[in-house]
Amino acid sequence: MKILIAGASGMIGSIVAPYLANQGHEVTRLVRRSPGPSEVFWDPEAGSIDAAGLEGFDGVVHVASMRWPARWTTGAKKQIYANRIQTNSIIAKALSSCLHKPAVLICSSGMGFYPSSGDQILTEDSPVGTDWLAHLQSDGEAATAPASNSGIRVVNLRTPPVLGGEAIHRSTGRMGSGQQWSSWVSRDELASIIQHVLVTNTVVGPVNPVSPHPMRNAEFTEVDSRVRGQKPGPAMPAFLLRLMLGEMADALILASRRIMPSKLQATGYQFRFPELELAVRHELGVAA
């Protein structure tokens, strides 16, 4: 397949692009600088994209994202929201106008679509939350409607925290009570999931690209630290997290989301790194 990737230089895209190339796909990158070979220009802040350069792709993978600040001020939330809607909209609208449209658009969303739900199992059919984060993810997914309305198969990946990049080298301690469920996926697993979604025509709409084995935060911390040969970091009380991070603490860190990859499992996807210990060892290159 001929694949266009937005965000190919980011933490996720920098793994997805070479993985897809190794699978035999022809990869082109959507870039914000003067394009070179196998590159197409866009400037989402200016609402600009090389429409002619979008013609003839079989699939488009949009994993571009701005770096989120450590605290959600009013200004930061406006910037995050605008970035999500702008990038999703410009790609979806431009692709919908192509003479030779791609068969599929895969677009990043987030697990914050779902509310904090205690021990309840969440699937792609679970309802949306009511806080700002759920509003962001829901509106971001809705912004891809021009593509789906034009006949393109659109898949929104409700991605959890991804094991990989610089963060994989940092050990953390228990957060709050530690009883909240933590859903996760390894970076190489996510690349494999994207490949599966690209070639599986029956996958459409929201998809949970998560390990089938979510863990409580305390257990996650224990396993992660043991694989590293380190002691867990200091426990962080909920009140301190709220003091430091404000709204983000409850929305992301203290929230309990026990998410299952129902659609992936229904289409026969075989997880490469289903267990946390295996995933962390792989990402760190640590032998068993």
N, C-alpha and C positions, 0 to 999 in steps of 0.2 A: 504494500500500500504506500501511497504518497501521503506523508503526514506533515502537517504544519503544527509547530509547538510555540505557544506563547508562554514566556517564563522559563525558557530553556537554560538560562544561566542561574536560576535560583536553586534553593536547597533541594527541591523536589525535581524540577526540570533538568538539573544537571545530571541526574541519574536516569530519568526517563528517556532523554534524548539518545544517549549511547545505548541504552538497553533496547530501545525500539530499532535502532540501526543494526544492532547485533542480531535482532530477530529477522532481519532482511528487509525492513521498511526503508524507504527513502525519506530522510528527515530534512525538513526546512525549518528555519528558526524565524520567528517574528521578533524584530529588534527595534530599539528606539534610537539607533544611530544610523549613520549612512550604511545601507546594506551592502554586503559583499556577496560572494557566491553562496547559493542555497540559503539566502536570507530575504525577508520581506520587511518593509518598513511600516511602523505605526507609531503614533504619538497619541495615546488615549486621553491625556490631559487636554490636548488641543482638539480632540475629536477627529483626528486624522488617521487614515489608514490607506495603504496602497491597494485599492479595490481590484485593480487589474492583476496584481500579484497573488490574489486569493483564488484565482480561477484554477480549476483542475485538480484540486486535492481530493483524496479519498476520505481523509479524516482530519479533524483539527482537535488538538489537545490544549486547553487553556488552563495552565497552572500558575499564571502570573499573579503576584500579590505584593502589595506594599508591606514593609516591615511595620508591625504594630507597635505602638509605644507601650511602655510598661504600665501606664495608668491611663484610663479612658476619661480624659477631660472632655468637656463639651466640644471643644475645637477638634480634638483627636477623633471623636466619634463621627463628626461631620466629614472629616477627611477620609476616614476608613470607609464610610458609607458611600461617599462620592466616588472613591476609587473602585469599589466593588461594582457599583451600578454602571459606571462609565466603561470599564473594561469589558464587562459582560455584554453591555448593550452594543458597543461599537463592533465587537466581533460578530454577535448574533445578527445585527442588522446588515452588516456588510456581506456576510455569507448568504443571507436570505436573498440578496440582490444578484448573486453570481449566476452567470449563464450555465456554468458547470459546477453545481453545488457539491460539497462533500456529502458523503452518506451519513456521517456521524460527527457530532460536536460533543466532546467530553469537557465539562467545565467544573472547576473546583467550587465546592460549597463547604459546609462545615457541620460538625456534629452539634454545634450550638443551635441548630434548627430545632432540636428536641429540648423539652424542659428537663430540669433536674427531676428524676423520677424514682429515687430510692432504689429498691431492689427490683423494680418492674423491668422486664425485658422490653427493649425498644427495637422495632423493625422499621422498614421503609414506610409502613402503613400507619405508624404512630403519629399522633397529632403534633402540630407545631407548638412551640412555646409562646410565651407572651411578653418576654423581656426584650431589651434592645438587641441582644445578640441574635435571638430567634428572628426578629424583624429584619435584621441585616441579611441573614442567610435566606430567608423566605423571599425577600425582595430581589436579592441577587439571582436566585433561581428563576423568578418571574421575568427578569430582564432578558433571559435567553429565549423568551417566547417567539420573537420574530423568526428565529431559526427553526423551531419546531413547527410553527405555522406554515413555513415554506416547504415542509416535507423532510427536513433534516432530522435524523434520529438524535435527540439530545439526551445526554446522561449527566446528571448533577451528582458529583461525588461528595457526600457528606463526610468529609475527612476528619479523623480524630488527630490528636497529637502524633507526629511522625517521628520515629526513632531514627536519627541520622543527623548529619551535619555537626556543627560545633557542640550542640546540646548533648549529643550522645556521650561526650567525655565528662559531663558534669553529673556528679552523684547528688541526689536530693534526699531529704528526710520526709517523714510522715507529715501530711498536710491536714490540719484540723484533727478530727477524730480518727482519720485514716480508714473509716468504714465506707466512704463513698466509692462507687464503682468507677474504675478508670478504663476507658476503651482506648485502643492504641493500634498502630500498624507500623511495621518496619518500612524504611524507605525503599529497599529493594522489592519488598512485597507489593508496595503501592505501584511500582513500575510494572510488575507482573500483572497486577489487577488491571491497569490501564490497557496493557496489551490484550488481555482477555476481553475487555469491554469493546475495544476497537473491532475485534473480529467476530464477536458474538451478536448477531443481528437482533436477537430477542431481548437484549438488555436495553431498556429505555426508561427514562425518568430518574427518580432518585435512587442512588445506590450507596450502601454503607460499606466503604472499603476498610473494614476493621477486622482485627483478629477475631476468630470465633471463641477466644478465651479471654474476655475481659477479667480484670482482677480488682479486688479492693485496693485502695491506695496503699495501705500498710503492707499488704502482701507484695504488691508491685515494687515498693521501695526495698523490701527485704531481698527479693530475688535479684533485682537490678544491682544492689550493692554487693551481694554474694558473688555474682559473676565477675565483678570488677576486682574482687579481693579487697574491698574497702568496707569500713563501717558506714552505716547510713548517716546522712547528714543530720543536723539537729532538727527535731520536730518543730513545726511552726504552728502555734495555736491559731485558731480561726480569727480571734479578735486582732491579732497582729497582722495576719494576712489582709484583713479588711482595712486596717489602718494604713498599710503600705500600698495596697493595690486598689482600694476602693471597690467599685462595682465589679471589676474584673475578678476579684477573689471569689465571689459567690457564683458568677456566671461560668467560670472556667475551672477553677481549682477546687472549690468546695462542692461543686455540683456533682451529683451522682447520675451517670448515664451508662446503663448496662446495655450496650448496643450490640446487636447481632447482624451478621452479613447475610441476611435471608436471601436476597436476590442472587448474590454470587453463588451461594450454596445450591440454590435451585437450578442454576445453569451449569452446575458441575465443576465450578472452579476448585482446584486443588491448592490449598495454601502451602507455600514453601516454608514459612516460618510461623506456624500457628501458636507456638508456645513462647512466652516472653524470654526464658533463658536461652533458647535456641536463637531467637531474633537478636538479642543483645550480643551474644557471642559472635554471631555473624557480622554485625555492624562494627564491632570492636576488633574482629579478627583474633578472638581468643579461642583457643582449642578447648574442647570438652575434657 
